Amino acid sequence: MTQDAPLDWDPVWSADGKFLYFASDRGGSMNLWRIAIDEKSGKIRGAPQAVTTPSLDAGQFSVSRRGGRIAYLAFDALASVDRIPLDPSTGKTGAPVTVLRQSGALFSPDVSPDGQSIVFRSLGGQEDLLLIRSDGTGLRKLTDDPHRDRGPSWSPDGRRIAFYSNRDAGKYEIWLINPDGGGLTQLTRSEGRGWFPWWSPDGKQIAYPTGTTSLLLDVAAGLTRAPQPLPALSEPDHWFQVTSWSPDGRVLAGEGDRLASAGDGGVVLYSLETRRFERLTDRGSKPIWLRDGRRLVYSPDPEHLALLDRNTKQSRTVWTAPRGTQIGDFTISKDDTWLCVIQSNDEGDIWLANLQ
């Protein structure tokens, strides 16, 4: 029924069978559209038509039997990027300072090595990379195109940002871009399973997950050398999703997720020297090393951030999201002095509209 770039989903028939109603972002946000159908032949009778609802994100449609009304879910995502002071010696946090607040969803923040800038991904009409100064000024788009750009990560020297994108014939691969938006370079050409890249401390390698394992990529070699896979996680039906390098570059931290899933799989370490895995927790996501090489910050659940001691395997909460919000994503500054947290406050309402 549709064969184009926009994301289309949730098709429902009109009561008389003459139209197919569906959700689509072809108008810039997810809203209600319809396309005329010849019910007997199944052929379309014209281009999609907008049937706009008063919402930035509409879906889960249900047409009444008589056809005069349609019920739907109106979903509004609100997000903020906050700086939260952290004392790495005591684990105490201070009052959050909002860097950015806007409608829509934000993900994957990463702080530049000098702490002056934050890069993150936005999700709206497009999936672009955004850059903002840590004081909340200078917001700008790093990418601005229909491709889905995700998971930005600063290189240790601050000169490049790695990310993954489907800009290669719809396949997700690892790319590089300069902080000024230039120097776009493709690093992998695989089967489209290159995800969240994480730089080694010396900037020579990038580790990234694929959905069944994690790989190590030689940055200088780029497309001329195949990435090297890590061993399989020694747990049935689980895989290792890397999220951070230790400061000495010897140990990778990540999640021990179940196959075909990601997130909340517990904290797992992998030693590049011994080639062995070590599980620290059974639950939690996105462990990130502190500079002492012993502790990690991770999210045990959507409302909390905690410090985890590698040696004792004990953790304690360092920050709790305000009531009514969740931690959409987070990272930590390279000097361990502040947390960068994306808080999400999502609202959903049921609406009933009359169809003309």
C-alpha positions in Angstrom: 0.0 0.0 0.0 2.9 2.3 0.7 6.5 2.1 -0.7 8.4 5.2 0.4 10.7 6.5 3.1 8.2 7.6 5.8 7.5 5.2 8.7 3.9 3.8 8.4 2.2 1.5 10.9 -1.0 0.5 12.6 -3.3 0.1 9.6 -7.1 -0.2 10.3 -10.0 -0.4 7.8 -12.7 2.2 7.5 -16.2 0.8 8.3 -17.2 0.8 4.6 -14.0 -0.7 3.4 -13.1 2.2 1.1 -10.1 3.5 3.1 -7.2 2.2 5.1 -6.4 4.5 8.0 -2.8 4.3 9.4 -0.2 6.2 11.4 2.6 7.9 9.5 5.4 10.4 10.0 5.2 11.6 6.4 3.9 15.0 7.6 6.8 15.6 10.0 5.3 14.0 13.1 3.4 10.7 13.7 -0.2 11.4 12.8 -3.4 10.0 11.1 -3.4 9.3 7.4 -5.7 7.4 5.0 -5.4 5.8 1.6 -8.3 4.9 -0.7 -8.5 1.2 -1.5 -10.5 -0.9 -3.9 -11.6 -3.5 -1.4 -12.3 -6.2 -4.1 -9.0 -5.9 -6.0 -6.8 -4.5 -3.2 -5.4 -1.8 -5.4 -4.9 1.7 -4.1 -6.9 4.6 -5.6 -4.7 7.6 -5.1 -2.0 9.0 -2.8 -2.2 9.0 1.0 -4.3 11.8 2.5 -3.7 13.6 5.8 -6.4 13.3 8.4 -4.7 15.4 11.0 -5.3 15.0 14.7 -4.3 17.6 17.4 -1.3 15.6 18.6 2.4 15.3 17.9 2.2 11.5 18.0 -1.0 9.6 17.3 -1.6 5.8 16.9 -3.5 2.7 18.1 -6.5 3.7 16.0 -9.9 2.0 16.3 -12.8 3.0 13.9 -16.4 2.7 15.1 -18.6 0.1 13.4 -20.7 2.8 11.8 -17.7 4.6 10.7 -18.4 8.0 12.1 -15.8 8.0 14.8 -12.2 7.0 15.5 -10.6 6.5 18.9 -6.8 6.8 19.2 -3.9 7.3 21.6 -2.3 10.7 21.6 1.3 10.4 23.0 3.4 13.5 23.9 7.1 13.0 24.8 8.8 15.7 26.8 12.6 15.5 27.5 15.2 17.5 29.3 19.0 17.3 29.3 20.3 17.9 32.8 23.7 18.4 34.4 23.9 16.8 37.9 27.1 17.6 39.9 28.8 14.4 41.2 31.5 14.0 43.9 33.3 10.9 42.7 35.0 10.3 46.0 31.8 10.3 48.1 29.2 9.5 45.4 27.1 12.5 46.5 25.2 14.4 43.8 24.0 18.0 43.7 21.0 19.8 42.3 20.3 19.3 38.6 20.9 22.2 36.1 18.8 22.0 33.0 20.8 22.3 29.8 17.9 21.8 27.3 14.2 21.1 27.6 12.0 20.4 24.6 9.1 18.3 23.2 10.1 15.0 21.6 12.4 12.2 22.6 16.2 12.5 23.1 18.7 9.7 23.5 22.4 8.7 23.7 24.1 11.8 25.3 27.9 11.9 25.3 30.1 14.6 26.8 33.1 15.9 24.9 36.5 15.2 26.5 36.9 18.9 27.5 33.4 18.9 29.0 32.4 21.9 27.0 29.8 20.2 24.7 27.2 17.4 24.6 26.2 15.4 21.6 23.0 13.4 21.5 20.3 12.0 19.2 16.9 13.5 18.7 13.8 11.6 17.6 11.0 13.6 15.8 10.3 14.0 12.2 13.9 12.9 11.6 16.6 11.1 13.7 19.5 13.6 13.7 22.5 14.2 15.9 22.4 17.5 17.9 25.2 19.4 19.5 24.9 21.8 22.4 27.3 23.6 24.8 27.3 22.3 28.3 26.0 25.7 29.5 22.9 25.3 27.3 23.9 27.6 24.5 24.7 27.0 20.8 22.2 24.2 20.0 22.7 23.1 16.4 22.2 20.0 14.2 25.2 17.9 13.4 23.3 16.0 10.8 20.1 17.1 9.0 18.8 14.5 6.6 16.2 11.6 6.3 18.7 9.0 7.5 18.5 7.6 11.0 21.6 8.7 12.9 22.1 7.3 16.4 24.4 6.5 19.2 27.0 9.4 19.0 30.4 8.9 20.8 33.3 11.4 21.1 36.8 10.3 20.3 39.3 10.7 23.1 41.0 13.6 21.3 37.6 15.4 20.7 38.2 15.7 17.0 35.7 13.1 15.8 32.3 11.7 16.7 31.5 8.1 15.9 27.8 7.1 15.4 25.7 4.5 13.6 23.4 5.2 10.7 21.3 3.6 8.0 22.6 6.0 5.4 24.3 3.1 3.5 21.4 1.7 1.5 19.3 1.4 4.7 21.9 -0.7 6.5 23.1 0.3 10.0 26.9 0.9 9.9 29.5 2.8 11.9 30.3 6.3 10.6 32.6 9.2 11.7 31.8 12.9 11.6 33.7 16.0 12.7 32.1 18.3 15.4 31.7 20.9 12.7 29.6 18.5 10.6 32.3 17.8 8.0 34.5 14.8 7.4 31.6 12.2 7.1 33.3 8.8 6.7 32.0 5.3 6.7 33.9 2.8 8.9 32.1 -0.5 8.4 30.3 -2.3 5.6 28.6 -5.4 7.0 25.1 -6.7 7.1 23.7 -3.6 8.6 24.2 -4.6 12.2 26.6 -2.0 13.4 25.3 -0.3 16.6 26.4 2.0 19.4 30.2 2.6 18.9 32.5 3.1 22.0 36.0 4.4 21.6 39.0 2.8 23.3 41.0 5.2 25.6 43.8 5.5 23.0 41.4 6.2 20.2 42.7 3.4 18.0 39.7 1.0 18.3 36.0 1.1 18.5 33.9 -1.6 20.2 30.3 -2.0 19.2 27.5 -4.5 19.6 25.6 -6.3 16.8 22.7 -8.0 18.4 24.4 -11.3 19.0 27.9 -10.3 20.0 30.3 -7.3 20.2 33.1 -6.5 17.7 36.4 -4.6 17.9 37.1 -2.3 14.9 40.5 -0.9 14.0 39.7 2.8 13.3 42.8 3.5 11.1 42.2 0.4 9.0 38.5 1.2 8.5 36.9 -0.6 5.6 40.1 -2.4 4.7 40.0 -4.8 7.8 37.1 -6.8 9.1 36.2 -6.1 12.7 37.2 -8.9 15.2 34.3 -10.5 17.2 34.5 -11.1 20.9 33.9 -14.6 22.3 30.3 -15.6 23.0 29.1 -14.8 26.5 29.3 -18.0 28.5 25.6 -18.0 29.4 23.0 -19.8 27.4 20.8 -17.6 25.2 22.7 -14.4 26.3 25.0 -12.0 24.5 27.4 -9.2 25.5 26.4 -5.7 24.6 29.5 -3.5 25.2 28.9 0.0 26.6 32.2 1.3 28.0 36.1 0.8 28.1 38.0 0.8 31.3 40.5 3.7 31.6 43.5 1.4 31.0 41.8 -0.1 27.9 42.0 -3.7 29.3 38.4 -4.4 30.3 35.1 -3.8 28.5 31.9 -3.2 30.5 28.5 -4.0 29.1 25.2 -5.7 29.5 24.6 -9.4 29.5 21.3 -9.4 27.5 19.1 -12.2 26.3 19.3 -12.8 22.6 17.0 -10.7 20.5 16.8 -8.1 23.3 18.8 -5.2 24.6 18.9 -3.3 27.9 18.5 -4.3 31.6 20.6 -7.4 31.2 22.8 -6.8 34.2 26.5 -5.6 34.3 29.0 -7.9 32.7 32.8 -7.3 32.3 35.0 -8.8 29.6 38.8 -8.9 30.0 40.7 -8.4 26.7 43.8 -10.1 28.3 42.2 -13.2 29.7 39.3 -13.3 27.2 36.9 -14.1 30.1 33.6 -12.7 31.2 32.6 -11.7 34.8 29.0 -10.9 35.8 28.6 -8.2 38.5 24.8 -7.8 38.6 21.8 -9.6 37.3 19.9 -6.5 36.4 20.7 -3.0 35.2 21.9 -1.3 32.1 24.6 0.9 30.5 27.6 0.5 32.9 30.2 3.3 32.4 33.6 3.2 34.0 34.9 5.9 36.3 38.5 7.0 36.0 39.7 5.0 39.0 39.1 1.8 37.0 37.3 0.1 39.9 33.8 1.7 40.0 31.1 2.1 37.4 28.0 4.2 37.1 25.0 2.2 35.8 21.2 2.3 35.9 19.7 -0.5 38.0 16.2 0.6 36.9 14.6 3.5 35.0 14.4 5.7 38.1 17.9 5.4 39.6 21.6 5.7 38.9 24.1 3.8 41.1 27.8 3.4 41.7 29.0 -0.2 41.4 32.3 -1.5 42.9 33.9 -4.0 40.7 35.8 -5.7 43.5 33.0 -6.1 46.1 30.1 -6.2 43.6 28.2 -3.8 45.9 26.3 -0.8 44.6 24.6 2.2 46.1 22.2 4.8 44.6 23.7 8.1 43.7 20.7 9.8 42.1 16.9 9.3 41.8 14.7 10.7 39.1 12.0 13.1 40.4 8.6 11.5 40.7 6.7 11.3 37.4 9.9 11.2 35.3 12.2 8.4 34.1 15.9 8.3 33.1 15.7 8.1 29.3 19.5 7.9 29.0 22.6 9.1 30.7 26.4 9.4 30.6 29.1 10.9 32.8 31.7 13.7 32.1 35.2 12.5 31.3 36.5 14.0 34.6 33.7 12.2 36.6 32.5 15.5 38.1 29.0 15.5 36.6 26.3 13.3 35.3 24.5 14.1 32.0 21.0 12.7 32.3 18.2 12.8 29.8 14.9 12.8 31.8 11.7 11.8 30.0 8.2 12.8 31.1 5.8 11.1 28.7 2.0 11.7 28.6 -0.7 9.6 26.9 -4.3 10.4 26.5 -7.2 8.7 24.7 -9.1 10.8 22.2 -12.3 10.4 20.2 -12.6 12.2 16.9 -15.5 12.5 14.4 -14.6 11.5 10.9 -15.9 13.7 8.1 
